[in-house]
Amino acid sequence: QEQLEESGGDLVQPGGSLRLSCTASTNIFSRAPMGWYRQAPGKERELVAAVTFGGSASYADSVKGRFTASKDNDKNTVYLQMNNLKPEDTAVYYCATGGLPPFRYWGQGTQVTVSS
């Protein structure tokens, strides 16, 4: 059973930055695609960034130009660098992998709150 653990969520002011991390229990990110998702209260879960096993990333329009996904295969970790954060970015952020969407394995989530 693959295990994923997110970290890095925090309270940040608008315009600020955060880097989320997602660490897997195996080297699954080097051989499978993954996704960063978020879910805000009362809203549906949305895909924020999709990363191929080769490391190519695509982004939701709402975060394009502000968020960047990257990965370190040696550390079994994928990152989400989030810049110029806005209040509407407030959500619980999840990483997921395993097969194709909807992914089989999910982390527990990390809270990102953007507020002054």
SVG drawing of the C-alpha trace seen along z (x, -y; Angstrom):
<svg xmlns="http://www.w3.org/2000/svg" viewBox="-21 -42 39 44">
<polyline fill="none" stroke="black" stroke-width="0.4" points="0.0,0.0 1.5,-3.3 1.5,-6.1 1.7,-9.7 2.3,-12.5 1.8,-16.2 3.4,-19.0 4.1,-22.7 0.6,-24.1 0.3,-27.3 -1.4,-30.6 0.0,-33.2 -0.9,-36.7 -2.1,-37.5 0.8,-37.8 2.9,-35.4 4.4,-32.1 4.4,-28.6 6.0,-25.3 4.1,-22.1 5.8,-18.8 4.4,-15.3 6.6,-12.4 5.8,-8.8 6.8,-5.6 8.3,-4.3 9.7,-5.6 6.3,-5.7 6.7,-9.3 9.6,-8.1 7.3,-5.7 3.7,-7.1 1.9,-10.4 0.6,-12.4 -1.6,-15.2 -2.0,-18.1 -5.6,-18.7 -7.3,-21.2 -10.7,-21.4 -12.1,-24.5 -15.1,-24.4 -18.3,-23.9 -16.6,-23.4 -15.7,-20.4 -12.2,-19.0 -10.2,-20.4 -7.0,-19.4 -4.4,-22.1 -1.4,-20.5 -0.7,-17.3 2.8,-15.9 3.9,-13.1 6.4,-10.5 8.9,-12.3 8.4,-15.5 6.3,-17.5 3.6,-19.6 0.3,-21.2 -1.8,-23.5 -5.3,-24.7 -5.9,-28.1 -6.6,-29.6 -3.0,-28.9 -1.0,-29.1 1.9,-31.4 1.8,-31.3 2.2,-27.6 5.1,-25.4 5.3,-21.6 8.6,-19.8 9.9,-16.6 13.0,-15.0 13.0,-11.3 15.9,-10.7 13.8,-11.9 10.5,-10.3 9.1,-13.8 7.0,-16.2 6.8,-19.9 4.2,-22.6 5.7,-26.0 2.9,-28.5 3.6,-32.2 1.5,-35.3 -1.1,-33.5 -4.7,-34.8 -7.5,-34.3 -9.2,-32.1 -6.3,-29.7 -7.4,-28.8 -8.1,-25.1 -6.9,-21.7 -4.3,-20.5 -3.8,-16.9 -1.4,-14.9 -2.4,-11.7 -0.9,-9.0 -1.3,-5.4 -2.7,-4.6 -4.5,-7.3 -7.1,-9.8 -8.9,-9.2 -5.8,-8.1 -5.6,-5.2 -3.5,-6.7 -4.1,-9.9 -2.4,-11.9 -4.2,-13.2 -4.0,-16.8 -2.4,-20.0 -4.3,-23.2 -3.4,-26.4 -5.0,-29.6 -4.5,-32.9 -5.7,-35.7 -4.6,-39.1"/>
</svg>
